[in-house]
Amino acid sequence: MVIGGICGFAIGFVTSWQIKVTSPLTHNISGTAKACAQTVLATQWYQESKNTLWWISNFIVLGSSALYARFKQQEMEDAARRNNAEEKKSLV
């Protein structure tokens, strides 16, 4: 029980930290992508057979999550460039 409590506390702490650093939406999307990836890996590990619609839906989730991550990455890079440009202007 103690180990379970420690793990639960650690998960709660990391979740709070992730939301503080990113956003609730990013936390939700990363959790969904992780669960989807685990599901796909489990079907391969246990050699389960799934229908085409199941595979399509999982790859839509994974692809959409990857696109979201890429858009957020570009957004962060643009913000960093703007901050660097503003810092250079203030030094002049």
C-alpha atoms as a printed R data frame, in Angstrom:
   type eleno elety resid chain resno       x       y       z
1  ATOM     1    CA   MET     A     1   0.000   0.000   0.000
2  ATOM     2    CA   VAL     A     2   2.845   2.352   0.743
3  ATOM     3    CA   ILE     A     3   4.376   1.779  -2.693
4  ATOM     4    CA   GLY     A     4   0.981   2.399  -4.311
5  ATOM     5    CA   GLY     A     5   0.641   5.639  -2.361
6  ATOM     6    CA   ILE     A     6   4.100   6.781  -3.382
7  ATOM     7    CA   CYS     A     7   3.381   5.973  -7.035
8  ATOM     8    CA   GLY     A     8   0.025   7.775  -6.872
9  ATOM     9    CA   PHE     A     9   1.639  10.838  -5.321
10 ATOM    10    CA   ALA     A    10   4.399  10.806  -7.951
11 ATOM    11    CA   ILE     A    11   1.878  10.570 -10.793
12 ATOM    12    CA   GLY     A    12  -0.146  13.443  -9.332
13 ATOM    13    CA   PHE     A    13   2.986  15.539  -8.892
14 ATOM    14    CA   VAL     A    14   4.179  14.938 -12.452
15 ATOM    15    CA   THR     A    15   0.684  15.623 -13.818
16 ATOM    16    CA   SER     A    16   0.523  18.950 -11.963
17 ATOM    17    CA   TRP     A    17   3.990  19.868 -13.175
18 ATOM    18    CA   GLN     A    18   3.144  18.991 -16.789
19 ATOM    19    CA   ILE     A    19  -0.030  21.098 -16.707
20 ATOM    20    CA   LYS     A    20   1.872  23.991 -15.104
21 ATOM    21    CA   VAL     A    21   4.606  23.883 -17.750
22 ATOM    22    CA   THR     A    22   2.340  23.256 -20.762
23 ATOM    23    CA   SER     A    23  -1.466  23.401 -20.633
24 ATOM    24    CA   PRO     A    24  -4.382  21.157 -19.661
25 ATOM    25    CA   LEU     A    25  -5.073  20.513 -23.359
26 ATOM    26    CA   THR     A    26  -1.494  19.427 -24.034
27 ATOM    27    CA   HIS     A    27  -1.604  17.152 -20.984
28 ATOM    28    CA   ASN     A    28  -4.851  15.584 -22.214
29 ATOM    29    CA   ILE     A    29  -3.535  15.049 -25.746
30 ATOM    30    CA   SER     A    30  -0.269  13.532 -24.533
31 ATOM    31    CA   GLY     A    31  -2.167  11.178 -22.216
32 ATOM    32    CA   THR     A    32  -4.479  10.092 -25.017
33 ATOM    33    CA   ALA     A    33  -1.568   9.535 -27.402
34 ATOM    34    CA   LYS     A    34   0.284   7.500 -24.775
35 ATOM    35    CA   ALA     A    35  -2.741   5.293 -24.143
36 ATOM    36    CA   CYS     A    36  -3.304   4.829 -27.871
37 ATOM    37    CA   ALA     A    37   0.338   3.925 -28.488
38 ATOM    38    CA   GLN     A    38   0.241   1.437 -25.616
39 ATOM    39    CA   THR     A    39  -2.883  -0.142 -27.071
40 ATOM    40    CA   VAL     A    40  -1.325  -0.499 -30.523
41 ATOM    41    CA   LEU     A    41   1.850  -1.967 -29.032
42 ATOM    42    CA   ALA     A    42  -0.163  -4.395 -26.901
43 ATOM    43    CA   THR     A    43  -2.057  -5.704 -29.928
44 ATOM    44    CA   GLN     A    44   1.265  -6.408 -31.612
45 ATOM    45    CA   TRP     A    45   2.799  -7.943 -28.492
46 ATOM    46    CA   TYR     A    46  -0.133 -10.313 -27.975
47 ATOM    47    CA   GLN     A    47  -0.595 -10.824 -31.732
48 ATOM    48    CA   GLU     A    48  -4.242  -9.796 -31.662
49 ATOM    49    CA   SER     A    49  -6.218  -9.323 -34.840
50 ATOM    50    CA   LYS     A    50  -8.141  -6.055 -35.219
51 ATOM    51    CA   ASN     A    51 -10.368  -4.810 -38.017
52 ATOM    52    CA   THR     A    52  -9.410  -2.029 -40.406
53 ATOM    53    CA   LEU     A    53 -11.601   0.614 -38.764
54 ATOM    54    CA   TRP     A    54  -9.872  -0.012 -35.418
55 ATOM    55    CA   TRP     A    55  -6.461   0.569 -37.002
56 ATOM    56    CA   ILE     A    56  -7.640   3.675 -38.854
57 ATOM    57    CA   SER     A    57  -9.069   5.221 -35.692
58 ATOM    58    CA   ASN     A    58  -5.880   4.588 -33.721
59 ATOM    59    CA   PHE     A    59  -3.667   6.029 -36.440
60 ATOM    60    CA   ILE     A    60  -5.928   9.094 -36.659
61 ATOM    61    CA   VAL     A    61  -5.380   9.656 -32.933
62 ATOM    62    CA   LEU     A    62  -1.615   9.139 -33.211
63 ATOM    63    CA   GLY     A    63  -1.313  11.283 -36.339
64 ATOM    64    CA   SER     A    64  -3.405  14.084 -34.869
65 ATOM    65    CA   SER     A    65  -1.324  14.021 -31.701
66 ATOM    66    CA   ALA     A    66   1.857  14.239 -33.756
67 ATOM    67    CA   LEU     A    67   0.460  17.203 -35.716
68 ATOM    68    CA   TYR     A    68  -0.526  18.955 -32.489
69 ATOM    69    CA   ALA     A    69   2.992  18.421 -31.141
70 ATOM    70    CA   ARG     A    70   4.509  19.821 -34.341
71 ATOM    71    CA   PHE     A    71   2.268  22.915 -34.290
72 ATOM    72    CA   LYS     A    72   3.138  23.556 -30.645
73 ATOM    73    CA   GLN     A    73   6.830  23.137 -31.474
74 ATOM    74    CA   GLN     A    74   6.564  25.709 -34.270
75 ATOM    75    CA   GLU     A    75   4.647  28.046 -31.960
76 ATOM    76    CA   MET     A    76   7.393  27.795 -29.333
77 ATOM    77    CA   GLU     A    77  10.135  28.379 -31.915
78 ATOM    78    CA   ASP     A    78   8.340  31.487 -33.216
79 ATOM    79    CA   ALA     A    79   7.954  32.827 -29.675
80 ATOM    80    CA   ALA     A    80  11.651  32.238 -28.981
81 ATOM    81    CA   ARG     A    81  12.617  34.059 -32.190
82 ATOM    82    CA   ARG     A    82  10.404  37.012 -31.258
83 ATOM    83    CA   ASN     A    83  11.923  37.173 -27.775
84 ATOM    84    CA   ASN     A    84  15.447  37.101 -29.206
85 ATOM    85    CA   ALA     A    85  14.597  39.879 -31.657
86 ATOM    86    CA   GLU     A    86  13.112  42.007 -28.855
87 ATOM    87    CA   GLU     A    87  16.178  41.465 -26.673
88 ATOM    88    CA   LYS     A    88  18.484  42.543 -29.505
89 ATOM    89    CA   LYS     A    89  16.403  45.693 -30.092
90 ATOM    90    CA   SER     A    90  16.546  46.630 -26.416
91 ATOM    91    CA   LEU     A    91  20.349  46.322 -26.419
92 ATOM    92    CA   VAL     A    92  20.712  48.764 -29.310
